[in-house]
Amino acid sequence: MGVVPDLETLADKLALTELVARLEQAVDRKDREGILACYSQKSFDDHGRWRGSGEEFAEFICNNPGFTTASKFIYHLMGQSIFEIEGDEAYGESYFAYWMQTSEDRLYQSIGRYLDYFERASDGWRITYRRVVMEWDGTLVAENAVPGGHFRGTRDKTDPLYKRLKWPENPETKTSAG
């Protein structure tokens, strides 16, 4: 059995987990303000072929017609995260899988890890330095085989995420006779 962390450490680890998830959600939805809210003022993001501040990263994701904004979707799937907290600084490793449509029949996929350095600000944790470590990436042939009727995601504020889901007063139910 390990040492049981105190409640403050648990709260910090939960806040860091949500911060990492919120950044990826903001990237997937092309939400510039959401991206900026995750980085400290003096941030630096090293994605390998792209490097710059958190503000420059937000611009790259949200206003880059030749790459990220041309994709119908960007999708991050986050895995486990491990954080080491040292006062108002923290270090983290978070696993991810990532997909982006590059043409009607091609997907770019990558799997890897985010290595993050965080600093606590007066209003919470922020990412100060991020390094992306790729384990694998490449382009896959893909065919959209999803049948109709599903809600579809969008890379903007029209995504179903932004409409708070509540139980409808008269839900339509359809059954199929087997």
Backbone bond lengths (Angstrom), bond angles and torsions (degrees), N, CA, C in turn:
res aa  C-N    CA-C-N  psi(-1)  N-CA   C-N-CA  omega(-1)  CA-C   N-CA-C  phi
1 M - - - 1.441 - - 1.522 108.90 -
2 G 1.315 115.29 140.74 1.452 120.80 179.16 1.513 111.66 -88.62
3 V 1.289 115.30 -179.41 1.452 121.67 176.86 1.518 108.33 -77.94
4 V 1.295 117.29 134.00 1.461 121.91 178.80 1.525 108.14 -78.75
5 P 1.345 117.66 121.17 1.472 119.10 -180.00 1.525 110.87 -70.73
6 D 1.323 115.13 154.46 1.459 119.37 177.96 1.524 110.10 -74.90
7 L 1.313 116.56 167.55 1.468 121.11 -176.03 1.526 112.63 -63.17
8 E 1.322 118.00 -34.57 1.467 120.60 178.61 1.532 110.70 -65.11
9 T 1.323 117.13 -41.78 1.464 120.96 177.81 1.526 110.53 -64.45
10 L 1.334 116.79 -43.12 1.467 120.22 177.36 1.527 111.09 -61.27
11 A 1.330 116.51 -42.31 1.474 119.98 178.92 1.526 110.57 -63.99
12 D 1.321 117.55 -40.46 1.467 120.66 177.89 1.527 111.16 -63.77
13 K 1.329 117.11 -43.50 1.469 120.29 -179.92 1.522 111.09 -65.52
14 L 1.305 117.61 -37.01 1.460 121.02 176.36 1.532 110.10 -66.25
15 A 1.329 117.55 -42.33 1.468 121.32 178.44 1.529 110.93 -63.52
16 L 1.323 117.88 -40.16 1.466 121.28 178.63 1.527 111.08 -67.60
17 T 1.326 117.15 -39.90 1.466 121.00 177.23 1.522 110.08 -60.65
18 E 1.333 116.82 -44.63 1.462 119.93 179.69 1.529 111.28 -68.77
19 L 1.307 118.57 -36.69 1.464 121.46 177.92 1.527 110.70 -59.62
20 V 1.331 117.25 -47.04 1.465 120.99 179.12 1.529 110.11 -62.15
21 A 1.330 116.82 -43.77 1.469 120.48 179.63 1.524 111.38 -65.44
22 R 1.326 117.83 -39.91 1.467 120.58 179.96 1.524 111.86 -65.05
23 L 1.327 116.72 -36.23 1.466 119.14 177.41 1.521 110.10 -63.35
24 E 1.314 117.44 -45.70 1.467 119.37 -179.20 1.529 110.98 -67.35
25 Q 1.324 117.61 -35.54 1.464 120.32 175.29 1.532 110.22 -62.72
26 A 1.319 116.92 -43.37 1.461 120.78 179.87 1.529 111.26 -64.66
27 V 1.323 117.68 -39.01 1.470 121.04 176.26 1.524 109.49 -62.95
28 D 1.337 116.87 -47.95 1.467 120.95 -178.33 1.524 112.16 -61.81
29 R 1.317 118.36 -31.49 1.470 122.48 -178.43 1.534 112.44 -97.49
30 K 1.336 116.94 3.27 1.475 121.46 -179.94 1.532 110.24 56.04
31 D 1.337 115.38 47.05 1.463 123.83 -175.53 1.531 108.98 -103.12
32 R 1.323 115.77 94.15 1.468 121.71 -175.33 1.530 112.17 -57.10
33 E 1.332 117.01 -47.81 1.466 120.95 -178.53 1.533 110.64 -63.29
34 G 1.334 116.08 -38.57 1.458 120.01 177.97 1.518 112.09 -64.11
35 I 1.323 116.93 -39.62 1.462 120.87 177.42 1.524 109.87 -64.52
36 L 1.326 116.38 -48.92 1.470 120.58 -178.55 1.521 112.28 -59.19
37 A 1.333 117.51 -35.17 1.469 121.66 -178.22 1.524 112.43 -66.22
38 C 1.313 117.93 -15.66 1.468 121.72 -177.26 1.524 113.58 -91.83
39 Y 1.329 117.70 -16.30 1.460 121.80 -175.36 1.522 111.56 -106.72
40 S 1.332 115.36 148.13 1.463 119.99 171.77 1.529 109.05 -75.81
41 Q 1.307 117.07 165.31 1.469 121.94 -178.67 1.529 111.38 -60.79
42 K 1.320 117.90 -36.02 1.477 120.89 -176.47 1.526 111.92 -99.16
43 S 1.301 117.97 32.13 1.463 122.48 -172.96 1.532 113.23 -73.52
44 F 1.336 113.39 159.10 1.460 121.55 172.62 1.521 107.72 -144.00
45 D 1.335 116.32 132.39 1.464 122.91 -178.73 1.522 107.92 -120.14
46 D 1.325 116.36 124.15 1.459 122.44 -178.52 1.529 108.45 -114.08
47 H 1.340 115.44 95.71 1.458 121.72 178.25 1.530 111.67 -93.55
48 G 1.311 117.08 15.38 1.472 120.36 -179.78 1.514 110.78 87.48
49 R 1.329 117.09 -87.89 1.477 118.95 -179.36 1.518 111.96 -77.61
50 W 1.330 117.01 -10.25 1.466 121.22 175.44 1.521 108.14 -130.71
51 R 1.349 116.30 134.20 1.465 121.92 179.34 1.526 108.75 -140.63
52 G 1.335 115.91 138.46 1.455 119.80 176.76 1.521 111.23 172.81
53 S 1.320 115.32 -174.25 1.465 121.40 -179.46 1.525 110.37 -74.26
54 G 1.322 116.08 169.05 1.462 120.35 175.13 1.515 111.48 -59.74
55 E 1.317 116.63 -38.12 1.471 120.47 177.92 1.532 110.62 -65.47
56 E 1.320 117.31 -42.23 1.465 120.50 177.14 1.530 111.59 -66.54
57 F 1.330 116.40 -34.03 1.461 120.13 177.05 1.532 110.15 -64.91
58 A 1.324 116.91 -42.82 1.472 120.54 177.73 1.524 109.88 -59.31
59 E 1.311 117.42 -42.02 1.465 121.31 178.45 1.536 110.79 -65.25
60 F 1.316 116.65 -42.35 1.462 121.60 179.05 1.532 111.00 -60.55
61 I 1.316 117.19 -43.59 1.466 121.24 -178.37 1.526 111.23 -72.57
62 C 1.325 117.72 -40.32 1.470 121.12 -169.64 1.523 114.81 -95.88
63 N 1.321 118.00 -13.93 1.460 119.37 -175.31 1.525 110.27 -144.21
64 N 1.322 116.21 57.75 1.452 121.55 -178.26 1.527 108.25 -134.75
65 P 1.328 117.79 82.74 1.464 121.09 -172.95 1.521 114.53 -58.99
66 G 1.302 118.52 -25.19 1.452 120.15 -177.93 1.509 114.61 -84.84
67 F 1.332 117.78 -4.74 1.457 117.98 -175.98 1.523 110.69 -140.23
68 T 1.296 118.32 -94.33 1.463 120.43 -168.64 1.524 113.74 -69.39
69 T 1.312 119.56 -37.52 1.467 118.88 -178.73 1.517 111.73 -76.33
70 A 1.328 118.08 -15.61 1.462 120.69 177.69 1.530 111.55 -76.36
71 S 1.309 117.52 -18.97 1.454 121.61 -177.93 1.527 111.05 -78.71
72 K 1.343 116.32 136.76 1.463 120.21 177.01 1.522 111.16 -66.06
73 F 1.320 116.35 -29.34 1.459 119.14 176.70 1.515 110.91 -151.02
74 I 1.304 113.93 152.15 1.456 123.82 165.50 1.516 104.63 -127.19
75 Y 1.324 116.15 136.59 1.457 120.12 -172.80 1.525 109.21 -138.68
76 H 1.317 116.19 118.25 1.462 122.18 174.94 1.525 108.78 -104.33
77 L 1.291 116.22 136.42 1.459 122.32 170.85 1.524 105.49 -118.80
78 M 1.325 115.66 115.95 1.459 120.44 -175.79 1.519 110.70 -92.02
79 G 1.326 114.77 139.07 1.457 121.52 176.50 1.520 110.17 -105.46
80 Q 1.299 116.07 -150.33 1.457 120.47 -176.22 1.517 111.52 -68.72
81 S 1.317 114.38 151.34 1.458 122.46 174.54 1.516 108.33 -129.05
82 I 1.323 114.87 142.24 1.460 121.36 175.20 1.522 106.55 -126.28
83 F 1.335 115.89 130.22 1.459 120.98 -177.68 1.522 110.01 -124.42
84 E 1.320 115.45 140.45 1.462 122.81 172.31 1.517 106.47 -116.67
85 I 1.313 116.16 120.74 1.460 121.56 -175.49 1.520 108.81 -106.78
86 E 1.331 114.77 130.31 1.462 122.09 178.22 1.521 107.64 -129.90
87 G 1.314 116.54 84.98 1.457 121.54 -178.45 1.515 110.96 67.67
88 D 1.336 116.32 -118.75 1.466 121.69 -179.89 1.528 112.65 -96.07
89 E 1.332 116.42 16.57 1.459 122.38 175.24 1.522 108.18 -125.31
90 A 1.323 115.30 152.49 1.461 119.64 177.25 1.521 108.97 -149.82
91 Y 1.322 114.32 153.22 1.459 122.52 177.56 1.518 107.40 -123.13
92 G 1.330 116.32 138.55 1.452 118.55 -177.26 1.510 112.76 -139.81
93 E 1.330 114.51 152.48 1.449 123.16 172.19 1.528 106.27 -128.63
94 S 1.334 116.82 121.60 1.464 121.84 -179.67 1.520 108.98 -128.12
95 Y 1.315 115.67 129.10 1.462 122.02 179.04 1.526 109.90 -84.04
96 F 1.343 116.63 146.85 1.462 120.15 178.88 1.521 111.33 -146.89
97 A 1.327 113.97 158.13 1.467 123.25 165.12 1.522 105.20 -127.36
98 Y 1.311 116.37 144.24 1.462 121.67 -170.56 1.521 109.39 -140.50
99 W 1.327 115.37 136.82 1.461 121.13 175.63 1.518 109.36 -131.89
100 M 1.330 115.67 145.42 1.459 121.86 176.60 1.527 107.55 -147.39
101 Q 1.320 116.34 132.40 1.463 120.13 177.25 1.520 108.49 -76.37
102 T 1.329 116.39 125.60 1.465 120.17 179.92 1.524 112.26 -104.95
103 S 1.327 117.60 -19.77 1.462 123.10 173.21 1.524 106.40 -160.10
104 E 1.318 116.73 179.18 1.466 119.53 -177.55 1.525 112.91 -57.18
105 D 1.348 117.42 -30.06 1.462 119.42 -175.78 1.532 113.47 -124.72
106 R 1.334 117.85 20.59 1.467 120.89 -178.99 1.523 110.46 -133.23
107 L 1.321 115.27 139.96 1.459 122.80 173.40 1.518 109.24 -121.98
108 Y 1.320 115.36 136.34 1.454 120.37 168.51 1.526 105.84 -93.04
109 Q 1.329 116.90 131.86 1.450 121.49 -179.68 1.515 108.85 -130.08
110 S 1.316 115.73 142.92 1.461 119.71 172.82 1.521 108.97 -144.06
111 I 1.304 114.78 151.21 1.453 121.67 171.59 1.513 106.83 -130.46
112 G 1.315 114.98 141.56 1.447 118.14 -177.39 1.511 111.82 -177.70
113 R 1.328 113.64 -156.18 1.464 120.62 -176.91 1.524 109.64 -138.34
114 Y 1.317 114.80 145.68 1.455 121.59 169.33 1.522 106.81 -98.84
115 L 1.329 116.50 124.93 1.460 121.91 171.86 1.518 106.20 -105.00
116 D 1.309 115.87 113.87 1.465 121.18 -171.71 1.515 111.76 -118.38
117 Y 1.338 114.44 145.34 1.460 122.77 168.31 1.522 105.67 -114.52
118 F 1.322 116.80 126.05 1.464 123.18 -176.70 1.518 109.89 -115.14
119 E 1.332 114.79 150.65 1.461 120.94 170.04 1.519 107.98 -128.81
120 R 1.329 114.82 142.70 1.456 120.32 177.90 1.527 109.13 -82.51
121 A 1.326 116.38 125.62 1.463 122.27 174.96 1.526 107.70 -99.33
122 S 1.309 116.79 176.25 1.471 120.08 -179.86 1.526 111.64 -62.25
123 D 1.341 117.32 -25.48 1.467 120.71 -179.29 1.527 112.94 -110.72
124 G 1.333 118.45 17.10 1.463 120.97 175.44 1.515 112.75 129.52
125 W 1.310 115.29 -176.35 1.458 122.64 -177.79 1.521 111.52 -75.64
126 R 1.340 115.89 147.94 1.459 122.66 175.02 1.532 108.54 -139.57
127 I 1.329 114.98 153.37 1.464 120.28 175.03 1.523 108.14 -82.71
128 T 1.326 115.93 126.39 1.459 120.99 178.06 1.521 110.48 -102.23
129 Y 1.323 116.39 -37.67 1.467 119.95 178.59 1.521 108.88 -141.98
130 R 1.330 116.39 132.78 1.465 121.95 176.98 1.521 108.67 -129.09
131 R 1.318 115.54 134.01 1.459 122.14 172.18 1.527 106.94 -122.38
132 V 1.323 116.40 128.38 1.453 121.77 177.09 1.529 108.04 -93.97
133 V 1.323 115.62 126.61 1.461 122.18 178.17 1.522 106.87 -113.90
134 M 1.330 116.35 115.52 1.463 121.47 -178.75 1.520 109.81 -88.61
135 E 1.315 115.40 134.83 1.464 121.61 171.60 1.528 110.06 -97.44
136 W 1.343 115.52 -34.99 1.464 121.32 177.69 1.526 108.03 -160.34
137 D 1.324 116.37 143.29 1.461 120.37 169.56 1.513 109.00 -153.29
138 G 1.326 115.08 153.94 1.452 120.33 -179.33 1.515 110.86 176.62
139 T 1.315 115.30 177.65 1.459 122.32 -179.28 1.522 109.00 -107.86
140 L 1.312 115.14 135.96 1.459 122.06 -178.10 1.516 110.25 -119.03
141 V 1.326 116.75 145.04 1.455 121.10 171.09 1.516 106.72 -76.68
142 A 1.332 116.89 134.72 1.460 120.61 -176.33 1.517 110.52 -142.34
143 E 1.315 114.64 146.77 1.460 121.43 174.89 1.510 107.36 -126.70
144 N 1.325 117.27 129.22 1.454 121.08 179.01 1.519 108.85 -75.68
145 A 1.322 115.68 108.19 1.461 120.46 -176.30 1.527 111.92 -110.55
146 V 1.322 117.25 15.26 1.464 120.45 -179.17 1.519 109.08 -73.98
147 P 1.331 117.78 125.97 1.464 119.10 177.95 1.530 110.78 -68.71
148 G 1.305 116.32 159.91 1.462 121.38 -179.17 1.520 112.25 -64.39
149 G 1.319 115.58 170.86 1.451 121.75 175.76 1.517 115.15 98.67
150 H 1.322 118.30 -15.25 1.459 120.74 179.36 1.523 110.71 -82.38
151 F 1.303 116.16 151.21 1.453 119.55 168.59 1.521 107.17 -66.84
152 R 1.307 117.27 144.37 1.466 122.33 179.18 1.518 109.43 -112.92
153 G 1.315 115.15 140.55 1.448 120.56 176.16 1.516 111.19 -76.86
154 T 1.324 115.64 154.43 1.457 122.21 174.11 1.524 107.70 -131.64
155 R 1.306 116.42 162.88 1.465 121.25 -178.59 1.510 111.47 -98.92
156 D 1.334 116.09 41.82 1.463 120.28 179.45 1.522 109.10 -158.01
157 K 1.314 116.80 -169.18 1.468 121.83 -175.44 1.521 113.55 -73.50
158 T 1.350 118.52 -1.60 1.465 119.89 174.72 1.530 111.24 -86.65
159 D 1.330 117.96 -2.19 1.458 121.50 178.13 1.530 109.74 -60.64
160 P 1.339 118.12 143.82 1.470 120.43 179.26 1.528 114.15 -54.23
161 L 1.334 118.81 -21.56 1.458 122.17 177.50 1.523 112.39 -54.02
162 Y 1.324 116.33 -37.28 1.458 120.93 -172.39 1.526 113.57 -83.11
163 K 1.309 117.60 -5.29 1.463 121.75 174.06 1.517 106.17 -101.96
164 R 1.305 116.90 109.79 1.459 120.48 -177.15 1.517 110.14 -60.30
165 L 1.311 115.78 120.85 1.453 122.21 -176.31 1.520 110.89 -76.31
166 K 1.318 115.64 126.77 1.460 122.84 173.68 1.514 107.63 -132.38
167 W 1.309 115.34 159.15 1.455 119.92 178.40 1.512 108.87 -68.65
168 P 1.338 118.15 125.29 1.469 119.56 179.84 1.527 110.75 -68.44
169 E 1.338 115.21 150.07 1.466 119.49 -179.69 1.509 111.90 -64.39
170 N 1.294 118.19 -39.22 1.469 123.11 179.86 1.524 108.66 -127.72
171 P 1.333 116.85 76.64 1.465 117.49 -177.54 1.536 110.63 -64.94
172 E 1.329 112.97 136.71 1.460 118.06 175.55 1.516 107.77 -81.77
173 T 1.304 115.41 128.74 1.457 118.61 177.35 1.526 107.43 -121.91
174 K 1.280 113.16 138.17 1.460 119.17 177.53 1.508 107.22 -127.20
175 T 1.276 115.65 135.97 1.450 120.01 174.90 1.512 108.72 -120.69
176 S 1.266 114.62 153.81 1.467 117.57 177.51 1.521 107.85 -110.85
177 A 1.293 114.54 137.88 1.460 119.26 176.51 1.515 107.66 -80.18
178 G 1.320 115.21 116.84 1.445 121.58 -173.67 1.435 114.07 -70.88
